[in-house]
Each structure stands twice: as structure tokens, then as C-alpha cells.
């Protein structure tokens, strides 16, 4: 997966989380970032990696997100690992 595609998926995840009344407060609590902070940092690959890390905390979130976007369930993690600074040898 290219970094550009990974960023696109992360932005989709951010929009999806922001539209969810249950998840948005949890994201704010986990990151300390307000919705305005998220908007201003939406082009920061490190912030986008954090969004994908948050999404991948719960299988049910991954499933809902992927089902709604027509993605395979492994795509968010692959996107996370494709962002700069996130590449890890233990992940294929």
C-alpha cells in the first residue's frame, strides 16, 4: 500500500470517527485532541497514524468501518504500517 493510499484511508477513518457520537468522545479522551485539533492536523502523517491506531483498538470498530467503506478487514492495519515512521519488520 502506498503512503498516499494509507493517508486517504486514515482521513476516511477520521471522518467516520468524527461522525460517530460514541467514538468521537473516546478519540478525544484517548488523544486529548479536539475536533478542531483533528481538522488542523489532518495532513500530519503522525496524527493520521494515531487515528488508525485508535481505530484498530477494537475489532468491532474495524469491522464497522471496513463494512461501511467496502474494505477488507486488514486494510486499516496495512494503512497504519504504510505511513511514514510506522513500518515494522514484524508486520507483513
HUZI-V348995 format. One record per pair of residues at least 6 apart in sequence whose C-alpha atoms are under 8 Angstrom apart, sorted by the first residue. I is the first residue (numbers start at 1). J is the second residue. D is the distance in whole Angstrom. If there is no record, write none. Layout:
BEGIN
I | J | D
I | J | D
END
This chain:
BEGIN
1 | 78 | 7
1 | 79 | 7
1 | 82 | 6
2 | 82 | 6
3 | 79 | 8
3 | 82 | 6
3 | 83 | 5
3 | 84 | 7
5 | 79 | 7
6 | 78 | 8
6 | 79 | 4
6 | 80 | 7
6 | 82 | 6
6 | 83 | 6
7 | 45 | 7
7 | 48 | 7
7 | 79 | 7
7 | 83 | 7
9 | 76 | 7
9 | 79 | 7
10 | 48 | 6
10 | 49 | 7
10 | 51 | 7
10 | 52 | 6
10 | 76 | 8
10 | 79 | 7
10 | 80 | 8
11 | 42 | 7
11 | 48 | 7
13 | 51 | 7
13 | 52 | 7
13 | 55 | 7
13 | 65 | 7
14 | 48 | 8
14 | 51 | 6
16 | 65 | 7
17 | 23 | 6
17 | 24 | 6
17 | 27 | 8
18 | 24 | 5
18 | 35 | 7
27 | 33 | 8
27 | 54 | 7
28 | 34 | 6
28 | 35 | 8
41 | 47 | 6
42 | 48 | 7
45 | 83 | 6
45 | 84 | 7
46 | 83 | 8
46 | 84 | 8
46 | 85 | 8
49 | 80 | 6
49 | 83 | 7
49 | 86 | 8
52 | 76 | 6
52 | 77 | 7
52 | 79 | 8
52 | 80 | 6
53 | 77 | 8
53 | 80 | 7
55 | 61 | 6
55 | 62 | 6
55 | 76 | 8
56 | 62 | 6
56 | 76 | 7
56 | 77 | 7
62 | 73 | 6
62 | 76 | 7
63 | 73 | 6
66 | 72 | 6
66 | 73 | 6
66 | 75 | 8
80 | 86 | 7
81 | 87 | 5
81 | 88 | 7
81 | 91 | 8
END
